[in-house]
Amino acid sequence: MDIASARALSLLIAPRFIDRARLNGWATPRVPTQQELMQFQLAVSMLILTAPVGSARAAPVTARRNNIPRQLPGIFATLQSLDRQMNIYEDPKLLDLARNEIPIERLKAEATKLQQSDSPLPCEEDALAQVLVDWFKKEYFKWADPIKCPKCNGKTQMTAMVRPTDYELAGGAGRVELHVCAKENGPCDGSYRFPRFNDPAYLMKSRIGRCGEWANLYTLFLRAVGLRARYVWNAEDHVWNEYFSPAAGRWLHTDSCEAARDQPLLYDRGWGKKMSYVIAFSVDGAADVSRGYVQDSAEMFKRRNQAPEDAFAQVGRSGTWSFIARLPTQRCAYKQELVKITNARRRNLSDVKKAQLEAEDKLERAWLAASDERAREPEQPKDEPARISGTKEWKEARGEAGTAPSESGKPGAGEPRASTETGTSSEPGESGATANSSRSGEDSESGKVDSAQSGTGLAGSTSSSDQTSKPGGEFIPLPPPRISHTV
């Protein structure tokens, strides 16, 4: 039951309480004041929302042990899954495979050249991150849409989610999109399977995907070139990365889909994306970095609809109903889960390393706290372009096409960058997908979809049995770390 429903139910309960008081002679009934009615609504709402499912039945032991509210399984399952995912990017075999794919010496030379130019970046790590994201976007990985027919190169339409083949399952593809030729060039029976691979080893073979695949593989590539990396999850169906900049002393934003670096307001100001939760994960823990990616944190907190955060403060001040403020709220449990993840990650580290990470955390908290003030500074539209990746229709449907063009006519908050900078639909990232020879002969259906891979109710997850004609979301939850990386 959501908060609105619980409050509505409380209004139905209130008259019954008054009638019972009259019948039992407990007190002389009177019409409650607005303040009393609000307090009663909050009391009943919180009791309903925090009660175990099944009336008086106790919550499962696992739920109590993990401090996970039963009414919020989605976000907590996401946090735990993404924490486990970080182990994948430290796998020595995967890192070796990634280094074989990356022209490391060439990129280091380009980074050195950048640092010797008239516009050097603050440190070598920043330069390496810049040339790496440019190479990954322009030369290595491809954006999936629009998917072209492998036979006639015409348009296709997604018609169904189909069962993965053995090969696709081995690559962690719990769901596979089937795109069928639209026959715009005449009769054609062409079709294209788009498996949503999770295993980075398979992504290095397919080299195609949406933002879930991009951020997944790019996390590994950041680690492969020696940069500390974070995987950043957004509840509004997007994922990207961060890397640690020694010069800045903090984590910096980077998005391989957009060839972007250090543009944290790209999504809010550039795309017009309204976000609620933005969580960063690394081998050193998890952190809520939402404030760093929005212009107005107060508005962002309003979009966090898992708990009435402002109401709890009012209840706590009222005195009469102060016991409600001590109930385990969703927000508190969510924060505690991030702390638990971080503590578990750092448990076996040396005191020196722990002190270093805690100092970094402190600097990051200060930077996040000043985010609203930074956002009020004069805008630099050229730094927050509209979204590049994806078709126009797809971006508009997601509300990520940006706002109006900037006054100067330069690429701004509503315009894509020039093709000479990051490329347009003609560059590899947006050229569209065609059949890949590495997947030929893999069309036979076999096996049963693993429920752990077919989606967990997270953003963008879709059951393999879903026959919808709309493509799935960008973010796809990863299964537990894999053992074999032989493709």
C-alpha distance (Angstrom), angle and dihedral (degrees) to the residues before:
residue distance angle dihedral
M1 . . .
D2 3.81 . .
I3 3.79 125.7 .
A4 3.81 95.7 -100.5
S5 3.80 91.7 52.7
A6 3.80 91.9 47.6
R7 3.79 92.0 52.0
A8 3.81 91.2 48.1
L9 3.80 89.3 51.9
S10 3.80 90.6 50.9
L11 3.81 90.0 58.5
L12 3.79 89.1 56.7
I13 3.80 91.3 49.7
A14 3.83 96.5 49.5
P15 3.86 97.4 71.2
R16 3.81 90.3 49.7
F17 3.81 90.4 54.5
I18 3.81 90.2 51.7
D19 3.83 92.5 48.0
R20 3.80 90.9 49.5
A21 3.81 90.8 50.2
R22 3.82 89.9 52.2
L23 3.83 93.5 48.7
N24 3.80 93.6 48.5
G25 3.77 95.0 42.7
W26 3.80 92.2 -124.5
A27 3.77 94.4 141.2
T28 3.77 143.1 -21.1
P29 3.81 104.0 -86.2
R30 3.77 119.1 -126.2
V31 3.78 135.3 169.4
P32 3.83 108.2 -83.4
T33 3.78 118.7 -119.7
Q34 3.79 120.1 -113.9
Q35 3.81 90.3 -106.3
E36 3.82 91.9 51.4
L37 3.78 91.5 47.0
M38 3.80 91.2 51.2
Q39 3.80 91.3 49.1
F40 3.78 90.8 49.6
Q41 3.80 91.3 49.5
L42 3.78 91.0 51.7
A43 3.78 93.1 46.8
V44 3.79 94.6 51.8
S45 3.80 92.8 40.4
M46 3.78 93.3 53.5
L47 3.79 93.5 45.1
I48 3.80 90.1 51.9
L49 3.80 95.5 44.2
T50 3.79 94.9 47.9
A51 3.80 96.6 42.6
P52 3.82 117.3 106.4
V53 3.78 115.0 -103.1
G54 3.80 109.6 -97.0
S55 3.81 101.0 44.5
A56 3.82 110.0 -97.6
R57 3.78 94.4 1.4
A58 3.78 111.1 122.1
A59 3.80 119.9 -114.5
P60 3.79 115.9 -103.9
V61 3.77 115.6 -87.3
T62 3.81 91.3 -116.0
A63 3.81 91.8 55.4
R64 3.82 91.5 50.2
R65 3.77 92.5 46.0
N66 3.80 93.6 50.1
N67 3.82 93.2 42.7
I68 3.80 89.1 -130.0
P69 3.81 116.2 154.2
R70 3.80 109.8 -128.3
Q71 3.79 90.6 -136.4
L72 3.81 92.1 61.5
P73 3.80 107.6 48.4
G74 3.80 95.2 140.2
I75 3.78 103.2 62.1
F76 3.80 94.1 39.2
A77 3.79 92.2 49.6
T78 3.80 87.0 50.8
L79 3.80 93.4 51.1
Q80 3.78 93.2 50.4
S81 3.81 93.9 43.9
L82 3.80 93.6 50.2
D83 3.78 91.4 47.0
R84 3.81 90.1 55.7
Q85 3.78 89.3 46.3
M86 3.80 91.7 65.6
N87 3.80 90.5 71.5
I88 3.81 89.9 66.0
Y89 3.79 92.9 66.6
E90 3.80 93.0 57.3
D91 3.82 94.1 55.7
P92 3.85 106.9 123.6
K93 3.82 93.3 -146.9
L94 3.78 92.7 51.7
L95 3.80 91.6 46.6
D96 3.81 90.2 52.4
L97 3.80 90.5 50.5
A98 3.80 89.9 50.2
R99 3.80 93.3 49.9
N100 3.79 88.9 53.5
E101 3.81 88.4 56.8
I102 3.81 98.0 45.7
P103 3.84 120.9 76.1
I104 3.79 89.3 -136.7
E105 3.81 98.3 170.9
R106 3.78 91.9 49.0
L107 3.80 92.2 48.9
K108 3.80 92.0 47.9
A109 3.80 89.2 52.0
E110 3.80 90.2 50.4
A111 3.80 90.3 48.7
T112 3.80 90.4 51.5
K113 3.80 90.3 49.2
L114 3.80 89.8 50.8
Q115 3.80 91.0 52.2
Q116 3.81 90.3 50.9
S117 3.80 92.7 50.9
D118 3.80 127.9 93.9
S119 3.82 89.7 -96.2
P120 3.80 107.4 47.8
L121 3.78 121.3 173.0
P122 3.83 121.5 -121.4
C123 3.82 94.9 -96.4
E124 3.81 144.0 0.7
E125 3.80 91.7 -101.8
D126 3.81 90.0 58.2
A127 3.80 90.8 50.2
L128 3.80 92.0 48.7
A129 3.80 91.0 48.9
Q130 3.81 89.8 51.0
V131 3.80 97.3 51.0
L132 3.81 91.6 41.4
V133 3.81 94.3 55.0
D134 3.82 91.2 45.7
W135 3.81 91.8 51.5
F136 3.81 93.9 44.6
K137 3.81 92.1 51.4
K138 3.80 100.7 40.1
E139 3.79 102.9 34.0
Y140 3.78 113.8 15.7
F141 3.81 118.4 36.2
K142 3.82 128.4 41.5
W143 3.78 130.7 -146.4
A144 3.79 110.0 -122.4
D145 3.79 101.0 -135.5
P146 2.95 135.3 112.9
I147 3.78 91.4 34.4
K148 3.80 110.6 -155.5
C149 3.79 127.5 -150.2
P150 3.82 109.0 -97.8
K151 3.82 90.5 -142.0
C152 3.81 106.4 44.3
N153 3.83 101.8 10.0
G154 3.80 89.5 -124.5
K155 3.78 129.4 133.1
T156 3.78 121.5 -67.2
Q157 3.78 134.3 -156.4
M158 3.77 125.3 -144.5
T159 3.79 105.4 -121.7
A160 3.80 105.4 171.3
M161 3.78 150.0 -11.8
V162 3.79 105.8 -109.0
R163 3.78 135.9 -164.9
P164 3.82 114.2 -86.3
T165 3.78 121.4 -115.0
D166 3.80 120.4 -122.9
Y167 3.80 90.0 -96.6
E168 3.80 92.4 50.1
L169 3.80 92.3 47.3
A170 3.79 89.7 50.8
G171 3.81 87.6 56.9
G172 3.80 91.8 53.3
A173 3.81 95.1 -104.1
G174 3.79 102.3 151.5
R175 3.79 89.9 171.3
V176 3.79 133.6 32.9
E177 3.80 125.7 -162.9
L178 3.81 116.3 -141.3
H179 3.80 113.4 -149.3
V180 3.82 115.9 -168.7
C181 3.81 126.5 -162.1
A182 3.82 113.3 -95.5
K183 3.83 88.9 -147.1
E184 3.80 93.8 -129.0
N185 3.82 89.0 146.5
G186 3.79 94.4 48.2
P187 3.82 133.4 -83.0
C188 3.81 110.6 -8.5
D189 3.78 134.8 156.6
G190 3.79 95.6 -162.6
S191 3.79 121.2 139.0
Y192 3.79 137.6 172.2
R193 3.79 130.2 -149.3
F194 3.79 115.4 -145.8
P195 3.82 109.0 -166.6
R196 3.80 114.0 -165.7
F197 3.79 95.9 -132.5
N198 3.80 118.0 -160.5
D199 3.80 101.2 -179.0
P200 3.83 109.3 90.3
A201 3.81 89.9 -145.1
Y202 3.80 89.6 62.8
L203 3.79 92.1 43.3
M204 3.80 88.2 57.4
K205 3.81 86.4 59.2
S206 3.81 99.9 43.1
R207 3.84 95.6 35.8
I208 3.78 91.5 -168.0
G209 3.79 136.1 100.7
R210 3.75 149.7 103.7
C211 3.77 125.1 -84.9
G212 3.81 94.1 -65.8
E213 3.78 91.4 60.4
W214 3.81 93.0 39.1
A215 3.80 95.7 53.8
N216 3.80 92.1 40.6
L217 3.79 95.4 56.2
Y218 3.79 94.5 35.1
T219 3.80 90.8 58.3
L220 3.80 87.9 59.1
F221 3.81 91.9 46.8
L222 3.81 92.0 51.9
R223 3.79 89.0 53.7
A224 3.81 91.5 44.7
V225 3.82 92.4 59.9
G226 3.80 91.4 47.7
L227 3.80 101.6 -99.4
R228 3.79 122.7 133.5
A229 3.78 106.8 -115.8
R230 3.77 141.1 -159.5
Y231 3.79 129.7 -165.3
V232 3.81 109.1 -141.1
W233 3.81 120.1 -153.8
N234 3.80 124.1 -164.3
A235 3.81 121.7 -164.8
E236 3.81 90.1 -138.7
D237 3.81 92.4 71.2
H238 3.79 105.7 -89.3
V239 3.78 134.0 107.0
W240 3.79 132.6 -169.9
N241 3.81 139.8 152.4
E242 3.77 145.9 -102.0
Y243 3.78 130.5 -156.1
F244 3.78 128.3 -161.9
S245 3.80 115.5 -107.4
P246 3.82 113.8 -158.6
A247 3.81 89.8 -161.5
A248 3.80 93.2 55.2
G249 3.80 92.2 36.5
R250 3.79 90.1 -137.0
W251 3.78 145.3 68.2
L252 3.81 116.8 -72.3
H253 3.79 127.8 -153.8
T254 3.81 120.8 -110.9
D255 3.81 129.1 170.5
S256 3.79 118.0 -169.2
C257 3.84 92.1 -165.8
E258 3.80 89.2 63.9
A259 3.82 100.7 27.9
A260 3.81 84.4 -120.5
R261 3.80 129.3 156.0
D262 3.81 128.6 -178.6
Q263 3.81 94.7 -3.7
P264 3.82 102.6 124.5
L265 3.82 93.9 163.6
L266 3.80 92.1 53.5
Y267 3.81 92.5 106.3
D268 3.80 100.8 39.3
R269 3.80 100.6 38.1
G270 3.80 100.1 23.1
W271 3.80 104.1 36.8
G272 3.79 97.0 26.8
K273 3.82 89.4 -125.3
K274 3.80 115.7 162.6
M275 3.79 108.4 -147.5
S276 3.80 135.2 -170.6
Y277 3.81 111.0 175.9
V278 3.81 124.5 28.6
I279 3.80 113.4 173.0
A280 3.81 126.6 -178.9
F281 3.81 122.2 -152.7
S282 3.79 130.9 -166.2
V283 3.78 139.0 151.3
D284 3.81 86.3 -88.6
G285 3.80 97.0 57.2
A286 3.79 144.6 -81.1
A287 3.79 130.5 -68.4
D288 3.79 137.6 -175.1
V289 3.81 103.0 -123.7
S290 3.81 96.5 166.1
R291 3.81 95.3 122.0
G292 3.79 91.6 59.2
Y293 3.79 92.4 60.8
V294 3.81 101.7 48.0
Q295 3.79 134.8 68.0
D296 3.80 95.5 -142.4
S297 3.79 116.7 33.6
A298 3.82 92.3 -174.3
E299 3.80 90.2 61.0
M300 3.79 89.9 44.0
F301 3.81 91.9 55.5
K302 3.81 89.5 51.3
R303 3.79 88.4 59.2
R304 3.80 90.5 57.1
N305 3.78 94.8 95.1
Q306 3.80 97.4 173.4
A307 3.83 92.1 92.3
P308 3.85 137.3 10.8
E309 3.81 93.9 -116.5
D310 3.81 97.3 177.7
A311 3.82 92.5 47.2
F312 3.80 93.3 57.7
A313 3.80 90.8 58.4
Q314 3.80 91.0 52.0
V315 3.79 92.4 48.4
G316 3.79 90.4 49.9
R317 3.80 91.1 55.3
S318 3.80 94.9 47.6
G319 3.80 94.7 72.4
T320 3.80 96.5 -156.3
W321 3.78 92.5 75.1
S322 3.79 98.5 26.2
F323 3.80 90.6 124.1
I324 3.81 87.9 74.3
A325 3.79 90.6 64.2
R326 3.80 88.4 61.2
L327 3.80 93.3 57.2
P328 3.83 114.2 106.4
T329 3.80 102.1 -96.5
Q330 3.77 124.8 -158.0
R331 3.76 92.3 -117.6
C332 3.80 93.2 52.8
A333 3.79 92.4 47.6
Y334 3.80 89.7 48.5
K335 3.80 91.4 53.0
Q336 3.79 91.0 44.9
E337 3.79 90.3 53.0
L338 3.82 91.0 57.0
V339 3.80 90.3 49.0
K340 3.79 90.7 48.8
I341 3.81 91.7 51.0
T342 3.80 91.7 49.1
N343 3.80 94.4 46.7
A344 3.79 91.3 50.0
R345 3.80 90.9 50.5
R346 3.80 92.9 51.1
R347 3.78 99.8 37.5
N348 3.81 96.0 104.2
L349 3.80 98.4 36.9
S350 3.79 122.4 113.1
D351 3.78 119.6 -98.5
V352 3.80 89.6 -111.4
K353 3.80 92.5 54.1
K354 3.80 91.9 45.5
A355 3.79 90.7 51.6
Q356 3.81 90.2 50.3
L357 3.80 92.6 51.3
E358 3.80 92.6 45.4
A359 3.81 89.7 52.6
E360 3.81 89.2 51.4
D361 3.80 90.0 49.0
K362 3.80 90.5 52.7
L363 3.80 92.6 51.7
E364 3.78 91.0 47.5
R365 3.80 92.5 51.0
A366 3.80 89.6 52.5
W367 3.80 91.1 48.9
L368 3.80 91.8 49.2
A369 3.81 91.8 47.6
A370 3.81 89.7 57.7
S371 3.81 94.2 48.7
D372 3.80 96.3 104.0
E373 3.80 91.2 51.2
R374 3.82 91.5 50.7
A375 3.80 91.1 48.9
R376 3.82 89.9 57.2
E377 3.79 91.5 59.4
P378 3.84 116.5 105.1
E379 3.79 109.2 -68.5
Q380 3.77 122.4 -108.5
P381 3.82 100.2 -158.7
K382 3.80 94.1 -175.2
D383 3.79 88.4 67.5
E384 3.81 95.4 56.6
P385 3.82 108.9 47.9
A386 3.77 125.1 172.8
R387 3.78 117.0 -90.6
I388 3.81 115.6 -68.2
S389 3.80 102.6 -172.2
G390 3.79 119.2 77.3
T391 3.80 135.8 29.2
K392 3.81 121.2 -63.7
E393 3.81 93.1 -112.2
W394 3.80 92.4 48.2
K395 3.82 92.9 50.0
E396 3.79 92.5 47.4
A397 3.81 91.2 49.5
R398 3.82 89.6 53.8
G399 3.82 93.3 45.2
E400 3.81 91.6 -117.8
A401 3.81 101.4 114.4
G402 3.80 92.8 104.4
T403 3.80 131.8 -125.3
A404 3.78 134.4 -78.3
P405 3.84 120.4 -41.6
S406 3.78 118.2 -90.3
E407 3.81 118.2 -94.5
S408 3.78 95.1 -115.4
G409 3.78 92.4 57.9
K410 3.78 91.0 -120.2
P411 3.79 120.2 129.3
G412 3.77 100.6 -76.4
A413 3.75 145.3 148.3
G414 3.79 92.1 -38.9
E415 3.78 102.7 32.7
P416 3.79 133.4 76.0
R417 3.76 116.8 -120.9
A418 3.78 119.1 -97.1
S419 3.78 116.0 -82.8
T420 3.80 90.7 -115.3
E421 3.79 90.1 64.4
T422 3.76 108.6 42.9
G423 3.77 104.8 -11.4
T424 3.78 134.5 -111.9
S425 3.75 134.2 -122.4
S426 3.79 88.9 -55.7
E427 3.79 94.6 63.1
P428 3.80 122.6 91.7
G429 3.79 94.0 -98.0
E430 3.80 93.7 60.3
S431 3.79 103.1 25.9
G432 3.79 92.4 103.9
A433 3.78 132.0 -115.4
T434 3.76 128.3 -80.2
A435 3.76 130.9 -179.8
N436 3.78 113.6 -59.5
S437 3.78 118.0 -141.7
S438 3.78 90.8 -141.5
R439 3.80 88.8 69.4
S440 3.80 99.3 42.1
G441 3.75 113.6 123.6
E442 3.81 91.8 23.0
D443 3.81 97.3 103.9
S444 3.79 98.0 103.4
E445 3.79 112.6 107.9
S446 3.75 116.5 -130.0
G447 3.76 139.5 155.0
K448 3.75 130.6 17.2
V449 3.79 123.1 -76.6
D450 3.77 112.9 -103.2
S451 3.78 107.3 -120.8
A452 3.78 90.4 -142.9
Q453 3.79 88.9 60.7
S454 3.78 100.9 37.3
G455 3.80 93.5 72.4
T456 3.77 137.1 -68.7
G457 3.76 101.2 -140.2
L458 3.80 91.7 -85.4
A459 3.76 126.4 137.1
G460 3.76 110.1 -65.4
S461 3.78 96.3 6.7
T462 3.79 117.0 133.6
S463 3.76 131.1 -179.1
S464 3.77 114.9 -112.5
S465 3.77 89.0 -125.3
D466 3.79 92.8 58.7
Q467 3.79 108.0 115.7
T468 3.78 96.4 -166.3
S469 3.78 119.3 141.1
K470 3.78 93.1 -139.1
P471 3.81 121.3 92.6
G472 3.77 116.8 -110.9
G473 3.76 123.5 -106.4
E474 3.76 124.3 -84.2
F475 3.78 101.9 -109.6
I476 3.79 116.0 72.3
P477 3.82 120.4 -175.9
L478 3.75 114.8 -120.6
P479 3.79 124.9 -127.9
P480 3.81 120.4 -125.8
P481 3.83 115.2 -66.6
R482 3.78 113.2 -68.3
I483 3.80 125.4 -127.1
S484 3.80 103.9 -151.5
H485 3.80 122.9 55.0
T486 3.78 98.9 178.0
V487 3.80 110.0 125.8
